[in-house]
Amino acid sequence: MPINVEALGSKGTPRSWAWNSKDALLYALGVGAGMADPVGSELEFTTENTMGVDQKVLPTFGVLAGFNATGGKSAMSNAGTYDPRMLVHGEQGIRLHRPIPVEGEITLVDEITGIYDKGKGAVISTKAVATLKADDQPLLELTSSVFIVGEGGFGGDRGPADTSNKAPEREPDISVTYQTREDQALLYRLSGDRNPLHSDKKFSDVGGFPKPILHGLCTYGFTGRALLASLCDNDPARFKAMEGRFSSPVLPGETLTIRIWTGEGADGTAIFQTVGGDGRVVLNNGGFEFG
């Protein structure tokens, strides 16, 4: 069975995910927090016993819900059959209704919001809503799209042209550079995404990469750190929403430079790009909202 176009609008069944202080600390280390930070202190994200400072959770920690939630079916299970090795993460967004607690449990329900025929492949977009079980109130929303190579050509809608969050043709207002570790992917994978593409050279060789590549959501986390520190003074309560498109793989050990433009739209918004060590754009069409 190819891509099931009738799955548009279908929902998954409720799934749950619980986390604790250690999970939040491990994620923070996995996206580089605690290394030499050029912007500001991140001690409250990397230790639970800082004198006079309570532990906080990086806002992008919430993207882990999409991988780690269990106990039901995801909406993607309705999308038909395809080779999972041909699936590439295309876009990711997160919107927070409030800061993520240091420990908690959520119920997650997702929905297929778009199925597009790109000729050489299919794009499937989803949206998930996470509700905190402690008070049954929304905590965050996740939006995502995947590109499935070889599953296009079914005669469907190509989808809208995305012209959002275009980087201005001027120097950024803020530029933050982080150094990733050679073993960054091995550390990040402990937060839930155990895809061997990020750890085993036999798998990365099949994809034509010189070594296992970094998780796209790890690059996303590094980028979120730069936005949080530069525009929110490392206060998670000011981090409202972030979205971006993955445009090139990153190799562990590369530098990542987050280029940020403010003043291009409404107050409390910014546009960003993340570029690799050779200057290529690895995370594009970035939009950020903050308070």
N, C-alpha and C positions, 0 to 999 in steps of 0.2 A: 504493500500500500504506500503510495507517495504521500506528499504533504496533504493533509486533510483541510481543505479550505473551509469546510463546514465548521471547523473548530473555532472560527472567529467569534469572540464573545463568550466562549465557554470558560468556566471557572474550575480551578482545582478544588480539592476538598481540604478542610482545615488541617494545617500542620502546626507543630509547636517546636519551640527551641528555648532552652534554658541556658543561661550562662552565669558565671560567677566572676569574682575579682581577678582570679588567675587568668581566665580567658581574655579579659580586657587587657591585662598587662602583657600577655603573650602577643596579642594582636598589635599592640603599640610597638613592641620590639620588632615585630615582623614587618612593619612599615617604617622602620628606621628611627623611631622615637628613642631618645636616650643617647644617641650618637651626638657628636659635636654639632649643635644646632646653631645655625647662623642667625636665627631670628629671636628666640627667647627660650626660657626654661621650659622643659617638658616633664619635670620631675613628678608632677601630680598625675601624669598618665602612665608612668613607668614604675611607680612604687606605691604601696598601700600604707606605708608608715612614715610619711613625711611629717616632720614636726610642724604642727599648726596648719596643715593643708590637707584637706580630704582628697582621696583618690577621685579622679575624673575619668571619663571614658571618651576616647576620640570619636567624633560624630560618624566617621566613615566605618566604624566598627559595625554599624547596622547593616552593611551590605552582606555580612556573613550569614544573615538570616536566610537568604536565598539558597545557600548551599547546605546549611546545617539543619534547617527545619525538617522534621520527620513526623511520621504517624499518619500521613494522608498522601494524596496524589497531587503533584504539581499540574498546573494547567498545560504544560508542555507535553504531558502524557496523552493529551487529546490531539496532538498535532500530526499524528501519523507516524510512519516509520522512516528512519534515516540513519546513516552511519554517524554515530556520535563523534568519530574522529574528524569528520568534515565540518563540525560546528565551531564557529569562531565568535567570540564575544564582540559585539559591535558597539553598543552604547550602554551607559549606565547612569542612572540618576538616583538621588536620594533626597527625600524631603522629611525634615524632622519637625514634629509638633512640640517637642520638648527634649531636654537632654536625656540621653540613655542612662539608666541607673547602673550602678556598679555591679549589681546582680539582679536578675529578674527572669521572667519567662513571658514569651509572646505567643499569640496565635496568629498564623499567617495564612491569608487566602489570596491567591493570585488569579489573574484573568488574562486571556489572550486578547490584546487590543488591536493587533494588526497582523495581516499575513500578506506579504508583497512578493511579486514575481520580478526578480532582478535579472532574469535571463540565465546567467551562469550560476545562480543560486537563489535561495529563498530567504527572505527576512521575516522573522517572527518577533513581534513586540509584545511585551507583557507588562502588567502593573500588579504589584502586590501591596496589600495593606496589612500592617502588623499592629495588633492590639495587645497592650500590656495586660496580662492576666490579673495583676494585683488590683486594678481598678476598672478593667474592661473598657478602657479609653484608648483611642488611637495613639501610637507612639511614633510611627514613621511609615512612609510609603517608599517603595522601590519601583523604578521603571527600568526596563532593560530591553535590548534587542540583540538577537543573534543572527548571524549569516550562516546558512547551511549550504556549503559548496555542492554543486551538482544537482540541487533539488529545484531549480527554476524551470522555466519553460512550460508551466502548466496553464498559461493564459490568464493569469490573475493581474490585478492592479499593481502597477510598479511602485505606487506609493508617492507621497508628496515630496517635492524637492526641499531639502533642508538647507535653509540659508541663515539659520539662527547662529548667534554667538560667533560671528566672524571676527577674527583678530584684526584690530586696526593696523593700518600701514604706517605705524610710528613705533618708536621705542616704548617698551612697557613702562608703566609707572613704578612697578615693583618687580624685582627679579630675585628669586631665591634658588640657590643651587644646593642639592644634597648629593652625597656620595652613597651609592648602594654598595652592599657587601658582595663578595664573590659567592657567599653562601646564603644570600638574601632569600632566594626561593625556597631553600631547605628550611629556613626559619619560618617563612610565611605559611608554608603548606601545613604547618602544625595547627593552624586556625581552621582547617576544614577542607581546603581544596587539594586533594591528594593526586590530581592528574599527573601521571608520570612524565608528561611533556616537560614538566618543570623540575624534574629530578633525575631522570634516567636518559643518558645520552643515546641509547638505542632508539628511544622514541623521538627525541629531537632530531636525530639523523634522518628519520623518515620524512620529517617536515622540512629538511634542508637547512636546519639551523646548526651553527658551529658548536653549540652546547645547549643544555636545557635553558629555556627562556624564563624570564620573570613573569609571574602572574600579572595579567592586566589590572586586576583589582589591587595588587600590591602597588603598582605605579599610581593607581587612583588614590590609595591611602597616603602615599608620599605627597601627592598633590594636595589632598585635603589638609594635611598638616601645614603646608605652606600657606594655604588660604586662611586656616584657623589662626595661625600665629600672626600673619601680616595684616589681616582685616578684622579679626575678632579678639585680639589680645589674648589668645588661647582660652577664651571663654566659650565652652560648648553651647551655652544658652543663646549665643549670638549667631550661631551657625544654622542657617535656615534651610538652604537647598543647594545642591551641586549636581551638575550634569556634564557629560562629556562623551566624545566618540574616540574609541581606540583606533589609531591609524598606523601604528608600526610596533612590532615586537621590541622588547627591551631585554638586553642581556645582563644578568647579574654582574655587578662590578662597574657598570656604567654610572656616569653622573646623570642626574636629572635636574633640569633647570625649569622652574615654574615661572612663566612670564604672565604678569597680571596687569590688566588695564582697568582703571576706574574712570568714572565720569563719562562713560559712553552711553549710558542709559539712565534709568531711574535711580534715585538715591538708594543706597543699600544694595546695589548690584555691581557685578564686575564680570569681565570676560577674561579667560585664561587659556593658555596653551602650555603643554609640557613638552620639552624637547630633550632628546638624548645627547650623549656626549659628542656626537658628530654634527649636532645642529638639526637633525631631522625631527619633525613633529611626531610625537608618539601618542599624545592625547590632545585632541583637537576639538573645536567648537564648544569650548568650555564655558559654562555659565554658572554664576554663583550669586546667591542671595544671602545677605547678612543683616543683622540688626545692630 
